[in-house]
Structures are given as C-alpha cells and as structure tokens.
C-alpha cells in the first residue's frame, strides 16, 4: 500500500495530508514541477542534520516518536491514537497536531487538526514550521506555496531523509514521477535503513513503467521489514499490475497473516479476483474486509470494495444499493464530506450506465453536501469546480455537444481563475479530448487525452479509441492494454475494463 493511494471515493481533502505523509507513501501555466525545478535554488544554509522535534513534554515526545514509527509502517489507527495522546500531554506540540491531521479519518478532523498545528507553529523549530506551512498551503489548494515551503525545508535540512520524502510525495502528487523518484532515492541514500522510502520509490518507478526497478525497490522494502504487513501488500500490488494474480493474492494473504487488520490487503485480494473473473471470491474478500473494520472510515472503505466488486461483475443495481447503505451510515455520522463522495460515485455509476440525468441529480447532491461539510472555503470552491467538470461529462454522455462545450469553457475558466490544482489542469485536457471526439476530430481528441491523467483507466480507454479511429493501431493497442491491466486499484477501472479488453481483442484480430 502506498500512503499516496486513497482507496475510496469519499475524499475531497484527505490527499493534502497524504502529500506530506512522512511514512511511505496546482500546476500553473507552466508544466508540473520537475526534479530540476524542485531543487532549492536559494534556500537558507543547513542548520542541522535532522529537523528537531519541539515539545516541552518528555512524555509527549516519546508518544510522538512511537507514533511516527508506527506511521512509517502505515499503522494509521494505532499511530493516530498515540499522536492524540501526545497532544493531550502537550497541547502546544505543533508537529503532534500535524500528525493528527495526516492520520485523520474525516475532513472535519483534518481541518481541525490543521488549524491547531498552525496555531502552535510559532513555538516550533524552523523546519517544523515549514512542514506546517506546506500542510496549510496544501489544505488551501495553494500548491505553489506548498512547493516553496518544501523546497525551503529540503534546502535547510538536506541530510534529513524525511524532508526528501515530503518533497517526493508532493512531486508524486503532481505526476512528476521522475522528480519524485529522485527525492525518494535521496532519502534511501541519507538513510539506507529507512524502509518507507523504498516503498515510495517502488511506486514512483511503477508509475514510470520501470517495473524491474519497482520490483527491486519493493523487494528491498520486504527485506528491511519482513515482519510488517505493508511490504507484502505493496509487492502484491505490483504483482497484480504485472498480471501475476495468484502470486499477488499469496502476498496479500501473507500481509494479513502479519496483521489481520491491514484493510488494504483485503481490497487487493478482492480486486485480484475481480480481474480474474471470480466475482464470488471478490465479494468474499470484501466481506472479510468489512468484518475487520474498526471504525467508520474503515467500514466505508470496505463497503466501497463491495460496490467495486459488484461493478466488475456487472451488477449495477447491487452496487447502487450498497452505495445507499454507505450514504445512510454517513448521514447518521453527520459526515457531509463522506456523503458528497458517495453521491459523486453514484453519479459516476449512473453515467457509465448512460443515465446522464440521474447522474446529474447525484452530482447536485454531492455539491450540496460538500458545501455543508466542515471544510475550508478553498475546498468548497474546489467542490464547485468539480461539479462543473462532472456535469460537463454528463452532457457529453447525453450527446449534448453544445451544453458540454459551454460547461467545459466554464470549468476551464474557473480553474484558471482559481489557479487550480495540477489534477484540475489535467481534467481540462480530458474534457477537451472528449469534446473533440464527439465532433469526430480524433486526432485532436488523442492529443488532448495524452495530456490528461495517465493514471485514469477511462482516459486511457478513450485514448485508445481515438488512436484506433485515427488509424494509429499500434498506439491504440498499447493504450487499450494499459487501460485494461494497469492502475488496477483505480475506482474507475470497473467502468472500462470489459470494453478495453474487447477493444484489445479486436485490434489484435486485425
């Protein structure tokens, strides 16, 4: 499991914490930050080897360090409990509040902890203040501010492996995988025993399609932590990407033998069985995940795995029924951010079923709940832009080119006015690609989609279609293969895998 991978649709803000995760794992008019751009050009001179830990309480420090060690191995629930104890022992312990934020189970908890970390930051060291400045900037979608703080942090503490991890995670989020790999490699060089860096490095190499390097990094991760669950989980995910489903399941089961509460491994087993065409076994694994859930967030994740298993099996009605259960539980919890995520995914399901009007109803509900959620104004504005994007897609599905063009223009203008995130910039190209395709300009469609997210199976599938129609069969085959068999944990994969496999078969048959 990569700490950057959020296996649920219930997020609108949680990725901000993940971008700064100390464990494993807005583009402007110019391209995303590269490895060269990420180097601090005029940073302050190094002041120490490691970022100090600032607290007046020895008890709080011990709790923090124990929690950080657990978080390095992705024991989120256990680590969070220790960080909560640390802030009780020292309410002014800024970095403990920071850690509470990035292990939060809900948007409300996240923003509350970010505020407390920021309020306590004045009493922290310069390095800790930079971590918190980056966290605050990320929570406000200020990616330029986030990058500036992380660059300064690395410049001030170039020998601290954790500063390189933080910058690497940021670059990973920008899909600058080469830059991320560079900093993860720096982290392993600064501390060859820092196991989490090998995990993040493996994911970066995997995203670069360098599966041999990824395999070597994950094997080193397993070697360093043979008794931990996550190394086997990460290696299992790579095996699934490589199509070695049986061995992937084997390593996921090894992970669960070491930690029966390691929920991500149940999800991986379920996904393997779905990809193998074994829906009953996929549901069985999702049921095991649900039985192991210890809190609301884990239960929601487990229910979502059930939704995905139903979708892979082609049972849309059953998937929607489970979504209704998720929504009902989120309503009882009073979690509007979670409700927003559930309705957005229900809209996606309806879009895939060709029900554009029903999809728009769910997207409207998603926006309404997110506006009621306990999140900051920057993220409420992000939710409004997301609604524009989703309804533009709905118009495309409804074959309403005029409305789709209008909404695409509105989305583009909103993103540019807000100096939107890198992900939103990729989505502009996604919309423009689809618009070009519905007007039969396949060359333009292929060009725009090549600039959209290459981690989205839907983008890859329609890119394959565009290349096929434009007569580029070799590229179409490569894209169809990636659409069907890569990004195996993507929540969008159930929507296109069958079509991608069928397209690939047609292309291979000539």
PAKOLLO-580261 format. One record per residue (C-alpha): residue in one letter; x, y, z. Coordinates in Angstrom, 2 decimals, padded with zeros to 5 digits. Layout:
// residues N
> aa/x/y/z
> a/X/Y/Z $
...
//
This chain:
// residues 510
> aa/x/y/z
> x/000.00/000.00/000.00 $
> x/001.23/003.44/-000.93 $
> x/000.28/006.21/001.51 $
> x/-000.49/008.32/-001.57 $
> x/-003.20/005.91/-002.69 $
> x/-006.61/006.66/-001.22 $
> x/-008.78/003.65/-001.99 $
> x/-012.15/005.36/-001.59 $
> x/-014.27/007.95/-003.37 $
> x/-015.01/009.65/-000.07 $
> x/-012.27/012.22/-000.25 $
> x/-012.20/015.84/-001.13 $
> x/-009.37/016.92/001.13 $
> x/-007.57/013.91/002.56 $
> x/-004.96/013.92/-000.20 $
> x/-003.48/017.08/001.25 $
> x/-002.34/015.15/004.28 $
> x/-001.12/012.30/002.14 $
> x/001.03/014.62/000.04 $
> x/003.04/015.43/003.14 $
> x/002.99/011.96/004.66 $
> x/006.24/011.20/006.42 $
> x/005.70/007.48/006.01 $
> x/005.63/005.65/002.68 $
> x/003.68/006.81/000.67 $
> x/-001.56/023.05/-009.00 $
> x/000.03/023.15/-011.92 $
> x/000.15/026.72/-013.28 $
> x/000.58/027.79/-016.89 $
> x/003.94/026.08/-016.93 $
> x/004.38/022.26/-016.72 $
> x/004.30/020.47/-013.34 $
> x/007.40/020.84/-011.21 $
> x/010.25/018.67/-012.45 $
> x/013.10/017.23/-010.45 $
> x/015.28/020.15/-011.53 $
> x/012.64/022.70/-010.58 $
> x/012.28/021.01/-007.22 $
> x/015.88/021.72/-006.23 $
> x/016.03/024.63/-003.75 $
> x/017.71/027.47/-005.61 $
> x/018.24/029.97/-002.82 $
> x/017.50/028.08/000.36 $
> x/018.92/029.00/003.73 $
> x/022.11/027.31/004.78 $
> x/021.59/023.96/006.53 $
> x/021.11/024.46/010.26 $
> x/021.14/020.84/011.45 $
> x/021.17/017.30/010.16 $
> x/017.61/016.48/011.19 $
> x/014.50/018.56/011.77 $
> x/014.24/018.79/015.57 $
> x/011.17/017.68/017.48 $
> x/009.93/020.55/019.65 $
> x/007.92/019.84/022.78 $
> x/008.18/020.71/026.46 $
> x/006.97/017.26/027.50 $
> x/009.20/014.18/027.54 $
> x/006.07/012.03/027.64 $
> x/004.63/013.75/024.57 $
> x/007.90/013.34/022.71 $
> x/008.04/009.61/023.48 $
> x/004.43/009.16/022.34 $
> x/005.14/011.12/019.17 $
> x/008.23/009.13/018.27 $
> x/006.42/005.84/018.89 $
> x/003.52/007.01/016.76 $
> x/005.83/008.18/013.98 $
> x/007.49/004.77/013.88 $
> x/004.07/003.13/013.55 $
> x/003.07/005.58/010.83 $
> x/006.25/004.77/008.92 $
> x/004.84/001.26/008.62 $
> x/001.34/002.58/007.81 $
> x/-000.31/001.61/011.08 $
> x/-002.62/004.61/010.80 $
> x/-005.14/003.78/013.52 $
> x/-002.55/002.88/016.15 $
> x/-000.34/005.84/015.25 $
> x/-003.22/008.28/015.44 $
> x/-004.07/007.16/018.96 $
> x/-000.51/007.91/020.10 $
> x/-000.49/011.31/018.39 $
> x/-003.77/012.14/020.14 $
> x/-002.18/011.20/023.46 $
> x/000.84/013.35/022.60 $
> x/-001.28/016.49/022.09 $
> x/-003.07/015.74/025.34 $
> x/000.28/015.64/027.12 $
> x/001.40/018.86/025.36 $
> x/-001.42/020.86/023.73 $
> x/001.19/023.18/022.15 $
> x/003.05/020.35/020.39 $
> x/002.71/021.60/016.82 $
> x/004.05/018.55/014.99 $
> x/001.85/016.22/017.00 $
> x/-001.15/018.21/015.75 $
> x/000.35/017.91/012.24 $
> x/000.42/014.14/012.61 $
> x/-003.13/014.07/013.94 $
> x/-004.11/015.92/010.76 $
> x/-002.49/013.50/008.34 $
> x/-003.95/010.47/010.14 $
> x/-007.46/011.95/010.33 $
> x/-010.45/009.81/009.50 $
> x/-012.65/012.64/008.24 $
> x/-012.46/016.07/006.67 $
> x/-013.68/017.72/009.87 $
> x/-010.94/016.08/011.91 $
> x/-008.35/017.01/009.31 $
> x/-009.17/020.72/009.22 $
> x/-009.49/020.94/012.98 $
> x/-006.00/019.47/013.42 $
> x/-004.52/021.66/010.67 $
> x/-005.82/024.72/012.49 $
> x/-004.31/023.58/015.78 $
> x/-000.96/022.80/014.16 $
> x/-000.89/026.23/012.57 $
> x/-001.82/027.95/015.84 $
> x/001.01/026.17/017.67 $
> x/003.59/026.58/014.90 $
> x/005.19/029.73/016.33 $
> x/006.68/027.68/019.17 $
> x/008.14/025.04/016.85 $
> x/011.51/024.88/015.09 $
> x/012.04/026.44/011.67 $
> x/011.88/023.03/009.99 $
> x/008.65/022.09/011.75 $
> x/007.15/025.44/010.78 $
> x/007.95/024.68/007.14 $
> x/006.23/021.29/007.38 $
> x/003.16/023.01/008.81 $
> x/003.29/025.84/006.27 $
> x/003.27/023.25/003.50 $
> x/000.37/021.41/005.14 $
> x/-001.68/024.60/005.46 $
> x/-000.92/025.56/001.87 $
> x/-001.97/022.11/000.68 $
> x/-005.20/022.31/002.66 $
> x/-005.98/025.56/000.83 $
> x/-005.02/024.16/-002.60 $
> x/-002.08/026.57/-002.72 $
> x/000.33/024.26/-004.48 $
> x/002.86/027.00/-005.26 $
> x/003.06/027.79/-001.54 $
> x/003.28/024.11/-000.73 $
> x/006.18/023.57/-003.13 $
> x/008.00/026.69/-001.89 $
> x/007.81/025.52/001.72 $
> x/009.00/022.01/000.84 $
> x/011.89/023.35/-001.26 $
> x/012.98/025.54/001.64 $
> x/012.64/022.59/004.00 $
> x/014.90/020.37/001.88 $
> x/017.39/023.21/001.50 $
> x/017.52/023.74/005.23 $
> x/017.73/020.03/006.10 $
> x/019.24/018.28/003.06 $
> x/020.56/015.38/005.16 $
> x/017.17/014.55/006.67 $
> x/015.59/011.70/004.72 $
> x/012.12/012.77/005.80 $
> x/012.36/016.16/004.10 $
> x/013.17/014.40/000.83 $
> x/010.21/012.08/001.40 $
> x/007.88/015.06/001.86 $
> x/009.07/016.74/-001.34 $
> x/008.99/013.42/-003.21 $
> x/005.40/012.87/-002.14 $
> x/004.45/016.34/-003.36 $
> x/006.05/015.70/-006.77 $
> x/004.35/012.31/-006.92 $
> x/001.04/014.11/-006.49 $
> x/001.92/016.32/-009.45 $
> x/002.57/013.17/-011.51 $
> x/006.23/014.20/-011.76 $
> x/007.30/010.64/-011.07 $
> x/010.90/011.14/-012.18 $
> x/011.29/014.03/-009.74 $
> x/009.64/012.01/-007.00 $
> x/011.93/009.03/-007.65 $
> x/014.95/011.34/-007.40 $
> x/013.99/012.53/-003.92 $
> x/012.93/009.09/-002.71 $
> x/016.36/007.86/-003.86 $
> x/017.96/010.71/-001.89 $
> x/016.03/009.50/001.16 $
> x/017.42/005.97/000.79 $
> x/020.93/007.41/000.39 $
> x/020.63/009.53/003.52 $
> x/019.32/006.55/005.48 $
> x/019.61/003.13/003.80 $
> x/017.53/001.62/006.62 $
> x/014.58/003.98/006.07 $
> x/012.23/001.32/004.76 $
> x/009.33/003.57/003.76 $
> x/011.48/005.34/001.19 $
> x/011.88/002.09/-000.75 $
> x/008.11/001.68/-000.76 $
> x/007.56/005.13/-002.20 $
> x/010.42/004.60/-004.66 $
> x/008.77/001.39/-005.87 $
> x/005.52/003.20/-006.60 $
> x/007.34/006.01/-008.42 $
> x/009.18/003.52/-010.64 $
> x/005.94/001.66/-011.26 $
> x/004.33/004.87/-012.45 $
> x/007.32/005.35/-014.76 $
> x/006.63/001.86/-016.20 $
> x/010.01/000.68/-014.91 $
> x/008.68/-002.50/-013.35 $
> x/012.12/-004.05/-012.83 $
> x/013.27/-001.11/-010.71 $
> x/009.94/-001.11/-008.90 $
> x/010.31/-004.81/-008.13 $
> x/013.82/-004.27/-006.76 $
> x/012.62/-001.42/-004.52 $
> x/009.70/-003.43/-003.14 $
> x/011.93/-006.46/-002.55 $
> x/014.28/-004.25/-000.53 $
> x/011.27/-002.98/001.40 $
> x/010.27/-006.56/002.25 $
> x/013.86/-007.37/003.21 $
> x/014.04/-004.45/005.65 $
> x/010.64/-005.16/007.25 $
> x/009.96/-008.90/006.93 $
> x/007.55/-008.89/009.86 $
> x/005.41/-005.98/008.64 $
> x/002.25/-006.25/006.55 $
> x/002.68/-003.31/004.20 $
> x/005.80/-004.52/002.33 $
> x/003.94/-007.65/001.25 $
> x/000.90/-005.54/000.37 $
> x/002.96/-003.21/-001.84 $
> x/004.72/-006.10/-003.55 $
> x/001.36/-007.80/-004.08 $
> x/000.04/-004.69/-005.79 $
> x/002.97/-004.67/-008.20 $
> x/002.36/-008.34/-008.98 $
> x/-001.28/-007.53/-009.71 $
> x/-000.17/-004.77/-012.10 $
> x/002.05/-007.34/-013.81 $
> x/-000.89/-009.74/-014.19 $
> x/000.53/-012.29/-011.74 $
> x/-002.76/-012.55/-009.86 $
> x/-002.16/-015.81/-008.00 $
> x/001.13/-014.67/-006.52 $
> x/-000.38/-011.28/-005.78 $
> x/-003.09/-012.93/-003.69 $
> x/-000.42/-015.02/-001.97 $
> x/001.46/-011.91/-000.81 $
> x/-001.75/-010.17/000.22 $
> x/-002.57/-013.17/002.40 $
> x/000.95/-013.03/003.87 $
> x/000.26/-009.40/004.74 $
> x/-002.95/-010.38/006.53 $
> x/-001.22/-013.16/008.42 $
> x/001.08/-010.49/009.85 $
> x/-001.72/-008.01/010.51 $
> x/-005.37/-009.15/010.18 $
> x/-006.45/-005.50/010.37 $
> x/-004.48/-004.41/007.31 $
> x/-007.56/-003.45/005.32 $
> x/-005.81/-002.62/002.05 $
> x/-004.83/-006.26/001.58 $
> x/-008.46/-007.42/001.68 $
> x/-009.16/-004.81/-001.00 $
> x/-006.28/-006.12/-003.09 $
> x/-007.47/-009.72/-002.84 $
> x/-010.95/-008.65/-003.88 $
> x/-009.59/-006.75/-006.87 $
> x/-007.43/-009.69/-007.99 $
> x/-010.45/-011.98/-008.00 $
> x/-012.47/-009.40/-009.95 $
> x/-009.72/-009.19/-012.55 $
> x/-009.63/-012.98/-012.73 $
> x/-013.38/-013.10/-013.38 $
> x/-014.21/-014.62/-009.97 $
> x/-016.99/-012.37/-008.60 $
> x/-017.99/-014.62/-005.70 $
> x/-014.44/-014.71/-004.36 $
> x/-014.15/-010.95/-004.87 $
> x/-017.25/-010.42/-002.72 $
> x/-015.94/-012.86/-000.14 $
> x/-012.76/-010.78/000.25 $
> x/-014.81/-007.57/000.53 $
> x/-016.90/-009.25/003.25 $
> x/-013.70/-010.14/005.12 $
> x/-012.63/-006.51/004.88 $
> x/-015.97/-005.36/006.29 $
> x/-015.73/-007.82/009.17 $
> x/-012.31/-006.43/010.11 $
> x/-013.39/-002.77/010.07 $
> x/-012.63/-000.94/013.31 $
> x/-014.16/002.46/012.67 $
> x/-016.47/004.43/010.37 $
> x/-013.77/005.18/007.78 $
> x/-012.68/001.54/007.52 $
> x/-016.29/000.41/007.27 $
> x/-016.95/002.89/004.46 $
> x/-013.86/001.67/002.63 $
> x/-014.96/-001.93/002.99 $
> x/-018.45/-001.19/001.72 $
> x/-016.89/000.60/-001.22 $
> x/-014.90/-002.51/-002.09 $
> x/-018.22/-004.33/-002.22 $
> x/-019.51/-001.67/-004.61 $
> x/-016.49/-002.17/-006.86 $
> x/-016.84/-005.95/-006.81 $
> x/-020.47/-005.61/-007.91 $
> x/-019.48/-003.25/-010.71 $
> x/-016.81/-005.60/-012.02 $
> x/-019.48/-008.32/-012.00 $
> x/-021.83/-006.07/-013.97 $
> x/-024.43/-005.78/-011.20 $
> x/-025.17/-002.05/-011.18 $
> x/-028.32/-002.41/-009.08 $
> x/-026.46/-004.19/-006.27 $
> x/-023.67/-001.60/-006.41 $
> x/-026.14/001.25/-006.04 $
> x/-027.84/-000.49/-003.12 $
> x/-024.54/-000.70/-001.24 $
> x/-023.90/002.97/-002.03 $
> x/-027.24/003.74/-000.42 $
> x/-026.06/001.89/002.69 $
> x/-022.85/003.93/002.70 $
> x/-024.84/007.15/002.38 $
> x/-027.20/006.18/005.18 $
> x/-024.30/005.43/007.53 $
> x/-022.57/008.69/006.61 $
> x/-025.81/010.57/007.29 $
> x/-026.07/009.02/010.74 $
> x/-022.46/010.05/011.32 $
> x/-023.23/013.56/010.11 $
> x/-020.30/013.39/007.70 $
> x/-021.24/015.61/004.76 $
> x/-017.85/015.20/003.09 $
> x/-018.36/011.44/003.02 $
> x/-021.90/011.90/001.71 $
> x/-020.52/014.10/-001.05 $
> x/-018.10/011.39/-002.07 $
> x/-020.78/008.69/-002.10 $
> x/-023.14/010.72/-004.26 $
> x/-020.36/011.65/-006.66 $
> x/-019.52/008.00/-007.22 $
> x/-023.20/007.12/-007.58 $
> x/-023.28/009.76/-010.30 $
> x/-020.30/008.10/-011.96 $
> x/-022.11/004.76/-011.89 $
> x/-025.16/006.31/-013.50 $
> x/-023.02/007.95/-016.17 $
> x/-021.45/004.62/-017.01 $
> x/-024.96/003.21/-017.34 $
> x/-025.83/006.01/-019.78 $
> x/-028.21/007.70/-017.33 $
> x/-026.97/011.28/-017.59 $
> x/-030.00/012.88/-015.91 $
> x/-029.76/010.57/-012.89 $
> x/-026.04/011.24/-012.72 $
> x/-026.63/014.99/-012.59 $
> x/-029.01/014.54/-009.66 $
> x/-026.30/012.75/-007.69 $
> x/-023.69/015.34/-008.66 $
> x/-026.01/018.07/-007.39 $
> x/-026.40/016.19/-004.11 $
> x/-022.62/015.78/-003.88 $
> x/-022.11/019.52/-004.26 $
> x/-024.81/020.32/-001.71 $
> x/-023.26/018.05/000.91 $
> x/-019.76/019.35/000.29 $
> x/-020.95/022.91/000.74 $
> x/-022.36/021.83/004.13 $
> x/-019.22/019.93/005.13 $
> x/-016.79/021.13/007.76 $
> x/-014.11/022.07/005.23 $
> x/-012.49/025.36/004.33 $
> x/-013.67/027.77/001.65 $
> x/-010.89/026.76/-000.75 $
> x/-012.21/023.22/-000.78 $
> x/-015.82/024.33/-001.11 $
> x/-014.70/026.23/-004.20 $
> x/-012.92/023.09/-005.40 $
> x/-016.16/021.16/-004.93 $
> x/-017.99/023.69/-007.10 $
> x/-015.41/023.29/-009.85 $
> x/-015.63/019.50/-009.56 $
> x/-019.38/019.80/-010.08 $
> x/-018.74/021.73/-013.30 $
> x/-016.40/019.01/-014.51 $
> x/-018.79/016.18/-013.71 $
> x/-021.79/017.86/-015.30 $
> x/-019.73/018.57/-018.42 $
> x/-019.05/014.84/-018.65 $
> x/-022.78/014.22/-018.16 $
> x/-023.56/016.47/-021.12 $
> x/-021.05/014.56/-023.23 $
> x/-022.68/011.26/-022.28 $
> x/-026.06/012.78/-023.16 $
> x/-024.61/013.68/-026.57 $
> x/-025.38/017.36/-025.92 $
> x/-022.31/018.89/-027.54 $
> x/-023.44/022.48/-027.08 $
> x/-024.01/022.15/-023.34 $
> x/-020.82/020.12/-022.97 $
> x/-018.82/022.86/-024.70 $
> x/-020.37/025.54/-022.50 $
> x/-019.66/023.66/-019.30 $
> x/-016.13/022.82/-020.42 $
> x/-015.50/026.51/-021.01 $
> x/-016.95/027.35/-017.59 $
> x/-014.80/024.71/-015.91 $
> x/-011.67/025.87/-017.71 $
> x/-012.31/029.50/-016.75 $
> x/-012.99/028.56/-013.12 $
> x/-009.80/026.52/-012.84 $
> x/-007.70/029.26/-014.42 $
> x/-009.24/031.98/-012.27 $
> x/-008.60/029.95/-009.12 $
> x/-005.08/028.97/-010.25 $
> x/-006.31/025.42/-009.85 $
> x/-004.54/022.22/-008.94 $
> x/-002.44/020.06/-011.24 $
> x/-005.23/017.46/-011.23 $
> x/-007.72/020.06/-012.42 $
> x/-005.39/021.11/-015.25 $
> x/-005.29/017.50/-016.40 $
> x/-009.07/017.41/-016.30 $
> x/-009.28/020.38/-018.68 $
> x/-007.48/018.31/-021.29 $
> x/-009.73/015.36/-020.51 $
> x/-012.83/017.39/-021.27 $
> x/-011.33/018.91/-024.39 $
> x/-010.35/015.46/-025.59 $
> x/-013.87/014.10/-025.21 $
> x/-015.34/017.18/-026.89 $
> x/-013.05/016.72/-029.86 $
> x/-014.04/013.07/-030.13 $
> x/-017.80/013.70/-030.16 $
> x/-017.20/016.11/-033.03 $
> x/-015.21/013.39/-034.83 $
> x/-011.83/015.12/-034.50 $
> x/-009.99/012.02/-033.33 $
> x/-006.50/013.45/-033.79 $
> x/-007.29/016.40/-031.51 $
> x/-009.01/014.06/-029.08 $
> x/-005.96/011.84/-028.86 $
> x/-003.68/014.85/-028.40 $
> x/-005.70/016.29/-025.52 $
> x/-006.18/012.95/-023.80 $
> x/-002.42/012.35/-023.90 $
> x/-002.19/015.45/-021.68 $
> x/-004.87/014.23/-019.26 $
> x/-004.19/011.91/-016.32 $
> x/-002.48/008.75/-017.49 $
> x/-003.46/007.08/-014.22 $
> x/-007.15/007.14/-015.15 $
> x/-008.30/003.98/-016.99 $
> x/-011.20/005.90/-018.57 $
> x/-008.77/008.37/-020.14 $
> x/-006.57/005.52/-021.36 $
> x/-009.51/003.66/-022.89 $
> x/-010.86/006.64/-024.81 $
> x/-007.33/007.50/-025.87 $
> x/-007.13/004.01/-027.35 $
> x/-010.41/004.54/-029.18 $
> x/-009.23/007.89/-030.54 $
> x/-005.97/006.41/-031.80 $
> x/-007.82/003.50/-033.38 $
> x/-010.18/005.83/-035.23 $
> x/-007.21/007.96/-036.29 $
> x/-005.54/004.85/-037.73 $
> x/-002.71/004.52/-035.19 $
> x/-003.29/000.84/-034.36 $
> x/-000.01/000.22/-032.53 $
> x/-000.58/003.09/-030.10 $
> x/-004.23/002.07/-029.70 $
> x/-003.15/-001.45/-028.68 $
> x/-000.70/-000.10/-026.10 $
> x/-003.31/002.20/-024.59 $
> x/-006.02/-000.48/-024.57 $
> x/-003.61/-002.84/-022.78 $
> x/-002.83/-000.21/-020.16 $
> x/-006.49/000.69/-019.75 $
> x/-007.41/-002.93/-019.05 $
> x/-004.46/-004.10/-017.00 $
> x/-002.79/-001.18/-015.26 $
> x/-003.92/001.15/-012.46 $
> x/-005.55/-001.94/-011.04 $
> x/-006.79/-000.26/-007.85 $
> x/-008.39/002.68/-009.64 $
> x/-012.04/003.18/-008.78 $
> x/-012.63/003.95/-012.47 $
> x/-011.36/000.59/-013.73 $
> x/-014.72/-001.23/-013.45 $
> x/-016.23/001.27/-015.90 $
> x/-013.95/000.43/-018.82 $
> x/-012.11/-002.84/-018.27 $
> x/-014.53/-005.00/-020.21 $
> x/-014.63/-002.54/-023.10 $
> x/-010.84/-002.20/-023.08 $
> x/-010.36/-005.96/-023.25 $
> x/-012.86/-006.20/-026.10 $
> x/-011.14/-003.37/-027.98 $
> x/-007.76/-005.01/-027.45 $
> x/-009.08/-008.31/-028.83 $
> x/-010.46/-006.54/-031.89 $
> x/-007.18/-004.74/-032.52 $
> x/-005.18/-007.95/-032.14 $
> x/-007.51/-009.76/-034.54 $
> x/-006.86/-007.08/-037.13 $
//
